[in-house]
Structure formats: C-alpha cells, structure tokens
Amino acid sequence: MTLFFDDFETLGQYHDFWAHVLFNAPDRFTSFDDTPVNQKETLAAAFNALRSGFRFAERKITDTRKLRIMRELIEMSYEAYVAGDSKTGAHTLQECEGMIWKNRIQSVKYAVAAELRAFGKLETYANVKVSPYPFEGTEDDLTPHMITLYTAAKQRCLDKFSEREDFKPFILLLDIQGIIQEHRSRSWKSSKTQIQSLATNSLILGFVRAEICLSGISGVLIHDIEVINSPRVSIRSRVSDYVCESPPHFHFDATTVLQQHE
C-alpha cells in the first residue's frame, strides 16, 4: 500500500512531496499509523510519484533538452539510492529540485553526467567546470557566524512551535556588529536583491532563511544559511506536531545569493 498520493493538484504540492522524499529516502519512510513500511517498495513508489508529477515542471520550463536532463537526474538519484549511495541520491535530487524551483538552486554538478547519459554529448553544460559541491557535513562544519544565525533561527522556530502558531518563512540577518536583525520584504526575489546590496556595502556578514515544506502530516524545517567567504549550508530537520526531531542533515553547497571575495 502506498503511503502517499501522486495526484498533485499544484506545483506547490509537488514541491512539498519532493522535500518529503529528500528527507525520507531511502529508508526513513513512515506510515500514518504504526504499520511496518517496506522501504524498498516505498522508495520505488515515491520516485514513481516524482515522475508522475514532473508534468508540473514541464509546464514551467520550456527548454526540452533541459527537461530531458532533469528526468535523467531523477533516474540517477533513484539508481544511487537503490545502490546504497544515499548522499549521491540526495544531492542529485536536490540539484534537479533547484532547476525547477529557483530558490533551491544548486551549482551544476550531476547535470553534466545526466546530459551525457541522455544525449551522449555535452551542449547545455559543455563549458561547465564541475563544482566540488555539494557535500554532506555535520554541525561541526559550521563557522561561528553560521552558528550564530542557526541558533537565533532555531530559537525563533521553537518559540513559534511552543505557541503552536502557523509557520511563515522568515529571514534573519547578521550585521557587521554581530547583531541579529529581522529582514522583511514582499518576496524572496526582492529579499535576495536587498541582501546582496547589504553584503556588497559591507553591512552584513550573512543571513538565514527558514521555511517549512509540508507533505501530508509530516514536514521538513529548512534553514538555508549563507555567510560571506563560506559555503552555503542547508539544514533540514523533520517536524511533527510542532516538535523538531533530530538529528538534522547538513548539506553544504556553493553560495547562491552572497558573492564570495578572494
């Protein structure tokens, strides 16, 4: 019996499910009750749902070659998970995620191999130098500024959870004095432009953006942190009934908002 549906009605529902798969693959899927879960069958069903819902990506992206590469990334991710390589499975799926949802964009890495698999030659990524990112680390890999931002964001989330309030994405900035400030804007696109300007003018050291992606009764709390002259880290934790479960996953990648300085 499948533990989820694949009849998505919106792109948002599809993305929530994508986040659900990322956090639970390959063997952490749970049932709505205490019924034992066949992890192998559920992983296969989850990827079938990703393939089925890919029609939403096709409505959003017009580049047919890129769409073919993205489908290949999904297959590469599934193959990696089945082979026991969970890190490659997750990172490949995250790279594909970022090609659909720009706020989750990753540096190009696995898409190069995906294009070769799909077409036998490189065209879209012919001039791409493959990044050493992403990689999975631990809390020990966080810099002091990252820890400051993560600590402040975690506390704000806990405060919201304790009040059982609806969660809305938020952004916190770390100014050059080491003080945490809240950033408000009408959209993430506008926020990125403003944050880049603040960093260029040496007014901030970094920022954290927190959001929750939901799928059914489970959710994933995401803290995306960027600090100048450091890699980007995306910290993902499962949330259930206003409780943040541990341990979180620490995914490091190249920055997408802040420009790095030599």
C-alpha positions in Angstrom: 0.0 0.0 0.0 1.4 3.4 -1.0 1.9 5.9 1.8 1.2 9.0 -0.3 -0.7 10.1 -3.4 0.7 11.2 -6.7 -2.3 13.1 -7.9 -0.8 16.5 -7.2 -3.0 19.5 -8.0 -0.5 22.3 -7.8 3.2 22.9 -8.2 3.4 23.7 -4.5 2.0 20.3 -3.6 4.6 18.7 -5.9 7.4 20.6 -4.2 6.2 19.6 -0.7 6.3 16.0 -1.8 9.7 16.5 -3.3 11.0 17.7 0.0 9.3 14.8 1.8 11.2 12.3 -0.5 14.5 14.1 0.0 14.2 13.9 3.8 13.0 10.3 4.0 14.7 8.5 1.2 15.9 5.8 1.0 14.7 4.1 4.2 13.1 6.5 6.7 9.6 6.5 5.2 6.8 6.0 7.8 3.1 5.1 7.7 0.2 7.1 9.0 -0.1 4.6 11.8 2.4 2.1 13.2 2.1 -0.3 10.2 5.5 -1.6 9.1 6.8 0.0 5.9 8.5 -1.9 3.1 11.2 0.7 2.5 12.3 -0.7 -0.9 8.8 -0.7 -2.3 8.0 2.7 -0.8 11.2 4.3 -2.3 10.1 2.9 -5.7 6.6 4.3 -5.3 8.0 7.7 -4.2 10.0 8.0 -7.4 7.1 6.9 -9.5 5.2 9.8 -7.9 8.1 12.2 -8.7 8.0 11.0 -12.3 4.2 11.4 -12.5 4.2 14.9 -11.1 7.0 16.0 -13.4 4.3 17.4 -15.7 4.3 20.5 -13.4 8.0 21.1 -14.3 7.1 20.7 -18.0 4.5 23.4 -17.7 7.0 25.7 -16.1 10.2 25.0 -18.2 10.1 25.3 -22.0 13.7 24.0 -22.7 13.0 20.5 -23.8 16.7 19.5 -23.6 16.9 20.7 -20.1 13.7 18.8 -19.2 15.3 15.6 -20.5 18.4 16.2 -18.4 16.2 16.8 -15.3 14.4 13.5 -15.9 17.8 11.8 -16.2 18.7 13.4 -12.8 15.7 11.8 -11.2 16.7 8.4 -12.6 20.3 8.9 -11.4 19.0 9.7 -8.0 16.9 6.6 -7.8 19.7 4.4 -9.0 22.1 5.9 -6.4 19.6 5.3 -3.6 19.0 1.7 -4.7 22.8 1.1 -4.9 23.1 2.3 -1.3 24.7 5.7 -2.1 22.3 7.9 -0.2 24.5 11.1 -0.4 24.7 11.0 -4.2 21.0 10.1 -4.3 20.1 13.2 -2.2 22.5 15.6 -3.9 21.3 14.6 -7.4 17.7 15.0 -6.5 18.5 18.4 -4.8 20.2 19.6 -8.0 17.1 18.7 -10.0 14.9 20.4 -7.4 16.9 23.6 -7.9 16.4 23.5 -11.7 12.6 23.7 -11.1 12.4 25.9 -8.0 14.9 28.7 -8.2 15.0 29.4 -4.5 16.5 25.9 -4.1 19.1 26.3 -7.0 22.3 24.3 -6.7 25.6 24.7 -8.5 25.9 22.4 -11.6 27.5 19.1 -10.9 25.5 16.0 -11.6 23.6 17.6 -14.5 26.8 17.2 -16.6 26.7 13.4 -16.3 22.9 13.5 -16.8 23.3 15.3 -20.1 25.9 12.8 -21.3 23.6 9.9 -20.3 20.6 11.5 -22.1 22.3 12.7 -25.3 25.8 11.2 -25.5 27.4 14.6 -25.8 27.5 17.9 -23.9 25.8 21.0 -25.2 23.9 22.8 -22.4 26.8 22.1 -19.9 29.7 21.9 -22.4 31.6 24.8 -20.7 30.7 24.0 -17.1 33.5 23.3 -14.7 32.1 20.7 -12.3 31.9 22.0 -8.7 33.3 20.2 -5.7 30.0 20.8 -4.0 27.6 19.6 -2.7 28.7 17.5 0.3 27.1 16.4 3.5 28.7 17.6 6.7 27.9 18.0 10.4 27.2 20.8 12.8 31.0 20.8 13.5 31.5 22.2 9.9 29.5 25.4 10.7 31.5 28.6 11.1 31.0 30.8 14.1 28.8 33.2 12.1 26.7 30.2 10.8 26.2 29.0 14.4 25.1 32.5 15.5 22.5 32.6 12.7 21.4 29.0 13.1 21.0 29.4 16.9 18.9 32.5 16.5 16.7 31.0 13.8 16.2 27.7 15.8 15.1 29.7 18.9 12.6 31.7 16.8 11.2 28.4 15.4 10.9 26.9 18.9 9.1 30.0 20.1 6.6 29.6 17.2 6.2 25.9 17.8 5.6 26.4 21.5 2.8 28.8 20.7 1.5 26.3 18.0 1.3 29.2 15.5 1.1 28.8 11.8 4.7 28.9 10.4 5.6 31.5 7.9 9.1 31.8 6.2 11.4 34.4 7.8 14.8 35.8 7.2 17.4 36.9 9.8 20.5 39.0 9.0 23.8 39.1 10.9 25.1 42.6 10.7 28.8 43.6 10.9 28.5 44.2 14.7 27.4 40.6 15.2 23.8 41.6 15.9 20.8 39.6 14.6 18.2 41.6 12.7 15.0 40.5 11.1 14.6 41.2 7.3 11.2 41.9 5.9 10.3 42.0 2.2 7.4 41.2 -0.1 9.1 38.4 -1.9 12.2 36.2 -1.8 13.3 37.6 -5.1 13.2 41.1 -3.7 15.0 39.9 -0.5 17.9 38.4 -2.4 18.5 41.7 -4.2 18.4 43.7 -1.0 20.6 41.2 0.8 23.2 41.2 -2.0 23.3 45.0 -1.8 23.8 45.0 2.0 26.6 42.5 1.6 28.3 44.5 -1.2 28.2 47.5 1.0 29.8 45.5 3.9 26.7 46.0 6.1 26.0 42.3 6.8 28.0 39.1 7.4 25.4 36.7 6.4 21.8 35.6 6.6 19.5 32.6 7.3 16.2 31.9 5.7 13.8 29.4 7.5 10.8 27.7 5.9 8.8 24.5 6.3 7.8 22.2 3.5 4.8 20.0 4.3 3.7 16.7 2.9 0.5 15.3 4.5 1.1 15.1 8.2 4.9 15.4 8.1 7.1 18.4 7.4 10.6 19.4 6.9 12.1 22.5 8.5 14.8 24.1 6.3 17.4 26.6 7.4 19.4 28.0 4.5 22.4 29.9 5.7 24.9 31.9 3.7 27.9 33.7 5.2 30.5 35.7 3.2 33.5 33.7 2.2 31.9 30.4 3.3 29.9 27.7 1.5 26.1 27.7 1.7 24.6 25.3 4.2 21.0 23.9 4.0 20.0 22.4 7.4 16.9 20.1 7.2 15.0 18.7 10.1 11.8 16.7 10.3 8.9 18.4 12.1 6.0 16.5 13.6 3.2 18.1 15.7 5.3 21.2 16.4 8.3 19.2 17.5 11.5 19.3 15.6 13.1 15.9 15.5 16.8 15.3 15.4 19.4 14.9 14.1 19.2 17.4 11.3 21.0 17.0 8.0 23.7 19.5 7.0 24.1 19.9 3.2 26.9 22.2 2.1 27.0 23.8 -1.4 28.2 26.8 -3.3 26.5 30.1 -2.4 23.6 31.3 -4.5 23.0 34.8 -3.0 26.2 36.3 -1.5 29.2 36.9 -3.7 32.4 35.5 -2.3 35.6 37.6 -2.2 39.1 36.5 -2.8 
